[in-house]
């Protein structure tokens, strides 16, 4: 019995675009009655969906025929075979199912029989597919005409018209590995033969791609012997058995846990990979030192020696690991924790998502990735350590090489994605969500049904662009423009009301699409708020990040910090928050029993922590959980640890094309530059430095000041602030004694630029500020 899975039919919801009410329910082989039921869908005959090509199993989408009841068996064509399928419970005629059947290697056949079929008039119509030796055998009523090959090498065939077929009707045949629909001529009848010349198969659709994912399989990775160095250290004073402490080993900060049988003053030994203790270049070593001085008390991602996993730590003023977990507006940080759980469907994992303190010992990321064989390490902590000190361009190349090595080899199977342009989103969602995690790492070939295009890369780019544009469209109801930056998108907490039946499915779908885009070097047409990129790459969130999510709540919480107990009491606050959904206000408890808990000066840290967690994750936790699960179905989390959250945005959305003249012409000046404006020496140096920046550094500067690398479609003249009004890019001059490095106010698109004495000093400080814009978070 084939393995099947029920496909959810799309319904209607407020704010949603037109949907296909019969998408994927057509029968590609004609008869849809009982017993000879709907066939597996194929190309050009209503066969929207994903089709597996090659490998040991084949995946088909079939339609439940009319008059079939749940539990009843019906027959379908699957390639060159007829198989029986039992109708699942709660399934109706017309609904789509996915079945998985073993490949039939007899007669050179197999799953390749579903490579394509088409419809045409006056003779033969068809769509291409893979031919012998991988296709099914010719139909019994087909005879090849000897020596009939034309100049293009295609042979002619005589096809006998089956019984009960009249003029004008179509009937299916298999010729040279292709499944075709033949139209019976009007002057012919059953028993007569017609001469046809099958179309040439579009070989490029099923041909291995060139490059690292091509015919030769994944790139060979040379064996790398382990290279470690032993260190001996003295347990610092005040450190108890089982307590972690941080130290510098070979210039790298690592986290060591004091053994249970050791105490302060004793010597302990541990090994570290050599790659962790050496820097690529003198420039990288210099940068690491400057990073340390730039934010020496910030959070850093370190290697935990006990299990070689990445963990965030913060050093206190005394140089010890800060183990405080109570909220502190200045230093507290929180990181998402996602625990994977195998679901009922083997293709889908479920997960438990939470926001925990950044120094939580369970909030760690593995530093190893197993190869496709499941035994050897494809990526080790040494590889990641090497990549962490690379430039963004070199990091990107390294990341793409690892994705190429994770890609399933062409000969093990690849996917054909057939979608209808008029129902692009619904067809794409059903196709992508029918795939296993292994299928997501196969090579995909796209086809828009009814169009003649062959996917040599252009169709894939178009598909990623169109799908992500449509799903990020606020009219869809899943996403909305951020209140503090109209160019950024945030998850709509009320998405359930806009798409009541399947909003979570679409978030899982989008996560898979974004992961596949990264995997295949494609781009996503939508910039998200920075906190979402932080959640994706496991980067901590701080209290200051709340300003970009909800500025009003952020400012109100800051005022609470300055109140005395009497003023706090007059505020009459409790541990609840009021949300308005569809013009209906509802009270939500931030903690169990929150409506009965008054906010006081004593529990203010807990109130601020609960509010921060709700705003950063709680109100969209179900949607975010599915988005992350879909993303990590494709991308293994460890290889993302080489990027910060801003680099992830550049990687997913691409480097923008920035018109430097438009940028300069639409910049305002304030503070020390108010009177002189663009003629001030510091301002002149600033623009000279920006001109010297490459595309990456300009994009990073834009991220630093505005919060995103995106440029408004109508240019910098319409750059918006947090209130939705136009707030042009502003350079604000300050005295050099106020602070050393430039500072940014993303809500106002403003950069505070100290009055440096030289252009070289300005360039150095600006580069460091822009590069270290992940304020307080760094990989040492």
Number of C-alpha atoms within 10 A of each C-alpha: 10 14 12 19 15 16 16 14 18 16 13 16 18 14 15 16 15 12 16 18 13 12 22 28 23 24 23 27 24 16 14 22 15 15 14 17 25 28 26 26 32 30 30 25 23 21 28 29 27 30 29 23 25 19 16 14 16 23 26 24 27 29 24 32 28 15 12 20 18 14 13 12 17 20 20 24 21 26 30 21 13 13 17 16 21 18 21 17 11 9 18 17 16 22 20 27 24 21 21 17 19 13 18 18 14 9 12 14 21 28 28 29 29 28 28 25 28 24 20 14 15 11 18 21 20 23 25 23 29 26 21 18 15 21 27 30 21 18 17 10 14 19 16 17 13 9 8 13 12 10 7 7 9 13 19 18 20 16 21 20 25 16 10 9 16 18 14 17 14 23 17 18 21 22 22 23 29 30 33 30 26 26 23 26 18 12 8 15 18 14 14 13 18 18 16 17 18 21 16 17 19 17 13 14 22 23 15 19 18 10 12 18 23 18 14 15 18 20 16 9 9 6 6 6 6 10 11 15 14 11 12 11 13 12 21 17 10 11 17 18 15 14 14 19 21 21 16 11 17 15 15 16 19 24 24 20 17 21 15 10 9 15 19 14 13 13 12 15 9 13 13 20 18 17 19 24 18 15 21 12 11 9 11 16 15 11 15 19 14 13 20 15 10 18 15 18 17 17 23 24 24 22 29 20 15 13 9 20 19 23 21 28 27 26 17 15 10 8 13 17 18 18 15 13 14 11 19 15 16 9 17 20 29 27 23 23 21 20 13 13 11 11 11 9 10 9 15 19 17 17 17 13 20 17 22 18 21 28 24 16 14 12 22 22 21 18 21 21 20 14 14 15 8 9 9 12 13 17 16 19 23 19 17 22 23 19 23 19 21 17 11 18 11 13 19 19 13 19 20 17 17 20 23 21 19 24 25 21 23 23 14 13 19 24 23 20 23 26 30 23 17 13 16 19 23 24 23 23 21 24 23 19 22 24 19 15 18 15 20 23 24 21 20 23 24 23 23 21 20 16 10 10 14 17 18 15 13 11 16 19 18 13 20 18 17 16 19 18 14 16 20 23 17 18 15 18 24 26 20 21 18 20 18 22 25 18 23 19 21 22 23 19 19 19 23 17 17 20 22 14 15 17 21 20 19 22 26 25 24 24 23 27 25 26 26 24 23 22 21 20 16 23 20 23 19 19 20 22 21 23 20 23 19 20 22 20 24 25 24 27 25 20 22 16 17 20 16 20 21 16 18 11 15 19 12 10 18 13 10 16 14 10 13 11 12 10 13 18 14 8 13 10 15 17 22 22 16 10 14 10 12 9 7 7 10 11 11 16 19 20 15 11 11 16 16 11 16 17 22 21 17 9 11 18 17 18 25 22 20 19 23 24 20 19 16 24 21 18 17 17 18 16 22 22 22 25 26 24 26 28 25 20 23 26 22 16 18 20 24 17 21 22 20 21 23 23 23 20 25 21 20 21 20 19 17 15 12 17 11 14 9 12 15 13 12 16 18 17 20 17 14 18 21 14 11 12 20 19 11 16 16 22 21 13 18 19 14 13 18 17 12 12 16 9 15 17 17 22 24 25 24 21 23 26 24 27 24 23 27 23 19 13 9 8 13 23 16 16 23 22 22 22 14 13 12 15 20 21 27 19 25 22 22 18 14 14 9 9 12 17 20 22 19 24 14 22 19 21 25 24 22 20 27 22 21 20 11 11 17 12 10 21 19 12 19 21 19 16 22 23 18 18 22 17 15 19 23 21 21 21
